[in-house]
Amino acid sequence: MNLADADDHQYSGFFPCRLPVWWGRVGSVGPHCIAEGVSGKKIVLRIEKRFTRFEKILAKVLRAPREVRRPLDEMNSMLWELCDGSRSFQAICEHMNEVFKEDIAPAVDRTASGIDALKSRNLMTVLHEPFAGKWNIGPGITPSNQSLRQDNGNIPYDVEPRSEAERHVIQVTHKEAQLDVQSE
């Protein structure tokens, strides 16, 4: 089913793709499409906080958390999993409309709004061509520009790769880590 507005939207012909950030799946399976890489679970993003010198002192005294955990709702969780850079904006809109029907109407505008919200937080970008695997989009991997501590296991995150794009990036990341250890 083609959505009429999708071909005329500014994102038409583009490929939304998540940027490097630690993320994992939690909870039970909810509404979702049958596309590769989409689990139906809710997504939680873990983002390291950046403090100024004064804020570091306050954070230490007040025992503030060193990271932000940002849970996404069902719609944004599915949007996050769909935006792996392999699907066009039009295809993502069709999947979102297929699952959420009138809850997301108008699907094109609401999908674009979700992408814009993630873009404004530097969590997503929009590519001119399909994602070529230049950065990590897989779950459970801390980006190189962050230093998140190992989670102590209070929340059982599902960080298993669900798509070929996630599996490939995770394999490359593990190989790079092994090379770094060998070179030390």
C-alpha positions as CSV (number, residue, x, y, z in Angstrom):
1,M,0.0,0.0,0.0
2,N,1.5,3.4,-1.0
3,L,0.8,6.4,1.1
4,A,-0.1,9.3,-1.1
5,D,1.9,12.0,0.8
6,A,5.1,9.9,1.2
7,D,6.3,10.6,-2.4
8,D,5.9,14.4,-2.0
9,H,7.5,14.7,1.5
10,Q,11.0,16.3,1.9
11,Y,12.3,12.9,3.1
12,S,11.1,11.1,0.0
13,G,13.9,9.0,-1.4
14,F,16.0,9.3,1.7
15,F,17.1,6.6,4.2
16,P,16.7,7.4,7.9
17,C,19.5,5.9,10.0
18,R,20.2,5.8,13.7
19,L,23.5,7.3,14.9
20,P,25.9,5.6,17.3
21,V,24.3,5.4,20.7
22,W,24.0,2.5,23.2
23,W,20.6,1.0,23.0
24,G,18.8,-2.1,24.0
25,R,15.3,-3.7,24.0
26,V,13.2,-4.3,27.1
27,G,9.9,-5.8,28.1
28,S,7.6,-8.0,26.2
29,V,6.7,-8.0,22.5
30,G,4.1,-5.4,21.5
31,P,2.6,-4.3,18.2
32,H,5.1,-4.5,15.4
33,C,5.6,-5.3,11.7
34,I,7.3,-8.4,10.4
35,A,10.2,-6.5,8.8
36,E,13.8,-7.8,9.5
37,G,15.2,-6.3,12.7
38,V,11.9,-5.2,14.3
39,S,11.3,-7.0,17.6
40,G,8.2,-5.2,18.9
41,K,10.0,-4.6,22.2
42,K,10.4,-1.1,23.7
43,I,13.8,0.6,23.2
44,V,15.9,2.2,25.9
45,L,18.7,4.6,24.9
46,R,21.7,5.1,27.3
47,I,23.5,8.4,26.8
48,E,26.5,9.6,28.8
49,K,26.0,13.0,30.5
50,R,28.6,15.7,29.7
51,F,29.4,17.9,32.8
52,T,31.3,21.1,33.1
53,R,33.9,21.2,35.9
54,F,31.4,22.8,38.3
55,E,28.7,20.3,37.4
56,K,31.1,17.4,38.0
57,I,31.7,18.6,41.5
58,L,27.9,19.0,42.1
59,A,27.2,15.6,40.5
60,K,29.8,13.9,42.8
61,V,28.4,15.6,45.9
62,L,24.8,14.9,45.0
63,R,25.6,11.4,43.6
64,A,23.9,12.2,40.3
65,P,23.6,9.5,37.6
66,R,26.4,9.7,35.0
67,E,24.0,8.8,32.2
68,V,20.5,9.4,30.9
69,R,18.3,6.5,30.1
70,R,15.7,7.5,27.6
71,P,12.9,4.9,27.1
72,L,11.0,5.2,23.9
73,D,7.3,4.5,23.5
74,E,5.9,1.7,21.2
75,M,5.7,3.9,18.1
76,N,9.1,5.4,18.5
77,S,10.6,2.0,19.4
78,M,9.4,0.6,16.2
79,L,10.6,3.7,14.3
80,W,14.0,3.3,15.9
81,E,14.3,-0.3,14.8
82,L,13.0,0.4,11.3
83,C,15.6,3.3,10.8
84,D,18.6,1.1,10.2
85,G,19.5,2.9,6.9
86,S,18.3,0.1,4.7
87,R,14.7,1.3,4.3
88,S,13.5,4.3,2.5
89,F,11.3,6.9,4.2
90,Q,8.3,5.7,2.2
91,A,8.8,2.1,3.3
92,I,9.1,3.1,6.9
93,C,5.9,5.2,6.7
94,E,4.1,2.2,5.2
95,H,5.2,-0.1,8.0
96,M,4.2,2.4,10.6
97,N,0.8,2.9,9.0
98,E,0.3,-0.9,8.7
99,V,0.8,-1.4,12.4
100,F,-0.6,1.7,14.1
101,K,-3.3,2.6,11.6
102,E,-5.4,5.6,12.9
103,D,-3.2,6.0,16.0
104,I,-0.4,7.4,13.7
105,A,-2.6,9.2,11.1
106,P,-1.4,11.0,9.2
107,A,1.4,8.5,9.0
108,V,3.7,10.4,6.8
109,D,3.7,13.6,9.0
110,R,3.8,11.7,12.3
111,T,6.7,9.5,11.1
112,A,8.6,12.6,9.9
113,S,8.0,14.2,13.2
114,G,9.5,11.2,15.0
115,I,12.5,11.3,12.8
116,D,12.9,15.0,13.3
117,A,12.7,14.6,17.1
118,L,15.4,12.0,17.0
119,K,17.5,14.1,14.6
120,S,17.2,17.2,16.9
121,R,18.8,15.1,19.7
122,N,21.6,13.9,17.5
123,L,20.3,10.3,17.6
124,M,19.4,9.9,13.9
125,T,20.4,11.2,10.5
126,V,18.8,11.0,7.0
127,L,21.1,9.5,4.2
128,H,20.9,10.0,0.5
129,E,21.6,6.3,-0.2
130,P,21.3,3.1,1.9
131,F,23.6,2.8,5.0
132,A,27.0,1.4,4.1
133,G,28.0,0.3,7.6
134,K,30.3,3.2,8.4
135,W,29.3,3.4,12.1
136,N,27.8,1.2,14.7
137,I,24.0,1.0,14.6
138,G,23.7,-2.3,16.6
139,P,22.4,-2.7,20.1
140,G,24.4,-3.0,23.3
141,I,27.6,-1.3,22.1
142,T,29.0,1.8,23.7
143,P,30.0,4.4,21.0
144,S,33.7,5.3,21.0
145,N,33.0,8.9,22.1
146,Q,31.3,7.8,25.3
147,S,32.4,5.9,28.4
148,L,29.3,4.2,29.8
149,R,29.9,1.9,32.7
150,Q,28.9,-1.7,32.4
151,D,25.2,-2.0,33.4
152,N,25.0,-3.9,36.7
153,G,22.2,-6.1,35.4
154,N,19.2,-4.5,37.1
155,I,17.4,-4.3,33.8
156,P,17.6,-7.3,31.5
157,Y,18.3,-5.6,28.2
158,D,18.0,-7.6,25.0
159,V,21.0,-6.6,22.9
160,E,21.0,-9.5,20.4
161,P,21.3,-8.3,16.7
162,R,18.0,-8.8,14.8
163,S,19.0,-7.7,11.3
164,E,21.9,-8.3,9.0
165,A,23.0,-4.7,9.3
166,E,23.2,-5.0,13.1
167,R,25.1,-8.4,12.9
168,H,27.6,-7.0,10.4
169,V,28.4,-3.9,12.5
170,I,28.7,-5.9,15.7
171,Q,31.1,-8.3,14.0
172,V,33.3,-5.5,12.7
173,T,33.2,-3.8,16.1
174,H,34.4,-7.0,17.8
175,K,37.2,-7.5,15.3
176,E,38.4,-3.9,15.8
177,A,38.4,-4.5,19.6
178,Q,40.4,-7.7,19.2
179,L,42.9,-5.8,17.0
180,D,43.2,-3.1,19.6
181,V,43.9,-5.7,22.4
182,Q,46.5,-7.4,20.2
183,S,48.3,-4.2,19.4
184,E,48.8,-3.2,23.1
